[in-house]
Amino acid sequence: MYHTTKKKVHGLLHPEIVGDKHWDKIINIFIIILIILNVFAVILETVDSLKDRYAAFFYYFDLVSVIIFTVEYVMRVWSSNHEEKYKHSVWGRLKYMVSPGALIDLVAILPFFLHLFFGFPFDLREIRMLRLMRVLRLFRLTAYTKSAHMITNVFRKRKNELGLSFILALFLIIIASCIMYFAEHKYKDTQFTSIPATIWWSVVSLTTTGYGDMYPMTVIGKVMASMIMLTGVAFFALPAGIITAGFIDEFRLNRIKKTHRCPSCGEVIELDDHDKDHHEHH
């Protein structure tokens, strides 16, 4: 009975492993809605008129939410050793508690208890704003969906290209900062007082944000800034192109993959359409 109950609870809270096809969806949808409502509550609580008028509502809504999240967290820890990697009744649960998913769950409830136990005589109202971290639970709950897996695969497969483009962008920012500093720093009322200060201008300009708080005053500075900004428009589109190409590849693979059985051993294998046609022709 004990092990059956633990397996059932573990399946309801971890549908990606041994989930119940009906109740796990209801529970997860309920948790997602509760997380979204908590985020809206934090946002609305910053409005002084609403906070004063509905202070009791905000408090009790947060209290009920924390109770639900705490019960869920305790049940996750209790049922975690149903998995083989957390098999030990003590060390397995401790290992689970320091896993990324469990830490996200803990962050969702920790600010409330910090405020509850340490809020007097200290003013830790700012710490309660960490309740916004509950939105991370959305990633925790949807980690097993096909869409999340697709996004993960795109960044995993394209990490080398994205890493290289990030390094090149960093070099471009530094080079642009050096160029603009040496072009502008001798001007009487220059805002480019140092290369570190100019890095802010480079980031804002190369990303086409353009706050306008720093701008060149000399002719050579304006010419160089024009060239730098045109370069930034083309260069900072590179990561977007890499990610787009990754998604196109993932969509193509998901569309053409089909399940087949090996004619020799009956083992289930996955082949794309090209491999299938090649296999049939031979």
N, C-alpha and C positions, 0 to 999 in steps of 0.2 A: 504493500500500500504506500509506504514511504517513498520508495524508489519510483513507483508509478506516478505519484503526485509530483515528485521533483521533475520527472521527465515531461509531464504535461505542462508544468509551469515554465520549464526551460523552452519548450516548444512554442508556447504562447508569446514569450518575450524574445525569442530568437527564431523567428519564422524562416530565416535563411538557412537554418540547420535542420530542424525537425518540426517545422511549423504545422499548425492546424490551419487548414485552408479557409476556415470561416472565422473563428474567433480571433485569430492573430491579426487579421485585417481590421476587425472592429476595435481591438485594443490599440493597435498602432495608429489608426485614424483618430481615435480619441486623444491619444497622447500628442499627436501632431497638432490637432486643434487647440489643445490646452497650451502647448508651447507658443503657438501664434497669438493666442489671447493674452498670454503672459507678456509677450513682447509689446503688444498694443497697450497693455496696462502700464508698463514702464514708461512708454512714450507719453501717454495721457497724464501720468502722474507728475510730469514735469511742468504741466500747466497749473499755475498756482490756484486759479479759481476752481478747477476740477479737483485738485488735490484737497483743498479745504472743504469743499462741499461733499465729496465722496471718500473722505479719508477712511471711514470705517469699512466701506466696500472694498477699497484697495487692500486694506490690511487683511480682511478675512478671505478675500480672493487669493491673495498671496499665501496665506496660511493653509487653505485647502489645497492649493497647488503643490506646496512643499510637502504636505502630508502624502499626497498621491505619488509625487516623484520619489519621496523617501521610501515608501512601501515598495515601489517598483525597483528601486536600487537595492534594497535589502533582499527582495525576491531574486533579483539577478545574481547577487553574490551567493545566496543560499543555493541556487540551482546550478551555479556555474560548474561545479565539479561533476556534472553529468557528462561534460565533454572530457575526452581522454587526456588532453593536455593540461587540464585542471583537476585531474583525478583525485589527488590527495585532499582529504577533508579540510586540512588546515592550510598547508602550503599552497595547495591548488587554488583555494579561494583568495589567499593573499596575492598570488601571482595574477589572478584575474583582476583584483582591485587596482593593480598598477598598470593594467593594460589601457591603451588609449581610449577604448570605448567606455570602460568603467570610470576613467578619470573625467570624461565628458559628463557622465551621469552625476558624478560627485560635484563637479563645478556647478551643476544646475541647482543644487540644494545648499551648497556650502555657505553662500552669502547670507542666507536667512539665519542660519545657526550662528554665524559670526556676529551678526547684528543682535541676535537674541541673547547671546551669552556675554558679548563684550560691548553692547551698545550703551550701557550705563556704567560709569559716568562718562564714557567716551562717545563722541559724536561720529558714528561711522555710517551716516546715511549714504555717503558716496559709495561705500562698499556694496550697498544694496543694489546699486546700478549694475553690478556684475550679474544681476539676474538676466540681463540681455544675453549672457553667455548660454542661456537655455536654448537659444536658436541653434546652437551646435548639435543639439539632440536631433534636429532634422536630418543632419548628415549621418548620425548614428542609426536612426531608424530606417533610412532609405539606402543604407550602404549595400544592400543586397539586390537592389533593383537593377534592371538591365541598363537603364539610362546612366545610373551612377557608375556601373562597370564600364560602360562605353567611354565616359569621360575619363575615368582612371586609365583605361587602356591607351587613349589618345596621348595623355601626358606622359605615360610610362614609355611608350614607343617613340615619342618625339622628344624625350628629355635631352638627348645630346644636341639636337638642332636648337631647341629652346635655350639650353645652357649657353651654346655658342653665340646665339643672337643676343642674349643678355650681356655676355662679356663684351661683345662688339659695341653694344649700346653704351655700356659703361665707359669704354675707351673713347667713344664719340663724344660723350658728355665732358670728359676730362679734356680732350683736345679742343673742343669748342670753348670751354672755359678759359683755357690758356690763350687761345687766339683772341678772344674778346677782351681779356684782361690787358694784354700787351697792346691792343688797339685803342683802348679807352682809358687806361689808368693815368695817363698824363694830362687828361682833360681836367680843367679847373674844378668843375662841379660834378665830377664823375661819381657814379654809383657803383662802379666796378672797382672797389677798393682793394680787393684781394681775389686770388683764384678761388678759395673756398666760398667767398661771397658770390662769385660769378657762377659757381656750380648751380645755385638756385635758378639763375636766369637760364642757364643751359637746359635744365630739366623742364622748366616751364615752357620754354620756346620749342625745344625739340619734340615735346609731346603735344604741341599745338594748343596748349592751354591758354597761354598769353594773358597773365594777370595785368601786365602793364606797370607793375611797380618798379621795374628796372628796364631801361631801354638805352640804346647807344645814342651818343650825341655827335660824334665825329663822323665825317664822310666815310672814312675807311672802316669805322665800326659798323656803320649802317650797311655797307656793301658786304662785309664779312658776315654780319647777322643775317642778311638776306640769303646768302649761300648756305649758311648753317641751317636755317629754318627749312629751306627747300630740301636739303639733305635729310633732315629729320622726318619730314612728311613721308619720304620714300622709305627711309630706313626703319622707322618704328612701325611700319605696316608689315614688316617681315615676320614678326612673331604671330600676327593674326593670320598671315598666309600659311604658316607652318601648321597652326592649330586647325585651320579650315581644311587643309590637305589631309590632316590626320583624321578628322571627322568623316571626310569623303571616303577614305580607305575603310574606316570602321563600318560605315553604312553599306559599302559594297560587300565586305566580308560577311556581314550579318544577313545580307540579302541572298548571297549565292551559296552559303553553307547549307548543306543537307546532311541528314543522318543516314548512314549506310551500314550494312553488316558485312564483315569480311566473309567472302565465299568459302574460305577454308576453315576458319575457326568459329565463325558466327559472332565474333567480337564487334561491338558497336564502334564504328569509326566515323570521323567527320571529314568530308571531302568537299572542296569547292567545285563549281561546275566545270572548270577547266580540267581539274584532275579527274573528275568523273568521266568526261568525254575521252580523255587520253587513256584511261583504264579500259573503257569499253572498246575502243578501237584496237587495243592490243589483246 
